[in-house]
Amino acid sequence: MSDKIVEGKAHSFLSRERDGIDVSGVLDVISFDESGVVMETSCGSMAVEGEGLHVTVLNLAEGMVNIDGRISGVYYFDNSPQV
């Protein structure tokens, strides 16, 4: 699923001055700890890295995830082979 956009759940994210991030269009949370959160979104796999991260809102029915903590990076990736 990470190599194509899923229709029906709009994906976006809002960084709160690097002290947190709000993500929409989340289909699943793959893993999380204090240094990173990996999730599957309607636009592919997404990783949020930082320090002291805490998932404060997890509502997969609505596709919403809110994360508090110091954000150092946001990345998209997929498992497609590179040419």
C-alpha positions as CSV (number, residue, x, y, z in Angstrom):
1,M,0.0,0.0,0.0
2,S,2.9,2.4,0.6
3,D,3.6,2.8,-3.1
4,K,0.2,4.4,-4.0
5,I,-2.1,7.0,-2.7
6,V,-5.3,5.8,-0.9
7,E,-8.4,7.8,-1.8
8,G,-10.9,8.8,0.8
9,K,-8.7,10.0,3.7
10,A,-6.9,13.3,3.0
11,H,-3.3,13.3,4.4
12,S,-1.7,16.4,5.9
13,F,0.5,17.3,8.8
14,L,0.9,20.4,10.9
15,S,4.1,21.0,12.9
16,R,3.5,22.9,16.1
17,E,6.8,24.9,16.3
18,R,8.7,21.6,16.4
19,D,7.1,20.8,19.8
20,G,4.6,18.5,18.3
21,I,2.9,17.4,15.1
22,D,-0.7,16.7,14.1
23,V,-1.2,14.1,11.3
24,S,-4.4,13.3,9.3
25,G,-5.0,10.5,6.8
26,V,-3.3,7.9,9.1
27,L,-4.3,4.3,8.3
28,D,-2.2,2.5,10.8
29,V,0.6,3.1,13.4
30,I,3.4,0.6,12.7
31,S,5.7,1.4,15.7
32,F,6.4,4.1,18.2
33,D,8.7,5.0,21.0
34,E,10.2,8.2,22.5
35,S,12.5,8.7,19.5
36,G,10.2,7.9,16.6
37,V,6.8,7.1,15.2
38,V,6.2,5.2,12.0
39,M,2.8,5.2,10.4
40,E,1.0,4.2,7.2
41,T,-0.8,7.2,5.7
42,S,-3.0,7.6,2.7
43,C,0.1,8.9,0.9
44,G,2.5,6.2,1.9
45,S,4.7,5.4,4.9
46,M,5.7,8.3,7.1
47,A,8.3,8.5,10.0
48,V,8.5,11.2,12.6
49,E,11.7,11.4,14.5
50,G,12.5,13.4,17.6
51,E,13.1,13.3,21.4
52,G,10.6,12.6,24.1
53,L,7.8,11.8,21.7
54,H,4.4,10.8,23.1
55,V,1.4,9.9,21.0
56,T,-1.4,12.0,22.7
57,V,-4.2,11.3,20.2
58,L,-4.6,8.0,18.3
59,N,-7.9,7.9,16.4
60,L,-7.6,5.5,13.4
61,A,-11.4,5.7,12.7
62,E,-10.9,9.4,12.0
63,G,-7.3,8.9,10.7
64,M,-5.8,11.3,13.3
65,V,-2.6,11.1,15.2
66,N,-1.2,13.8,17.4
67,I,2.4,13.6,18.8
68,D,4.0,15.8,21.5
69,G,7.7,16.1,21.9
70,R,10.7,17.7,20.1
71,I,10.4,17.0,16.4
72,S,13.7,16.6,14.5
73,G,12.5,15.1,11.2
74,V,9.6,14.0,9.1
75,Y,10.2,11.5,6.3
76,Y,8.2,9.6,3.7
77,F,9.4,6.2,2.4
78,D,8.2,3.2,0.6
79,N,9.5,-0.3,-0.1
80,S,9.6,0.1,-3.9
81,P,12.8,-1.1,-5.6
82,Q,14.9,1.8,-6.9
83,V,15.7,1.8,-10.6
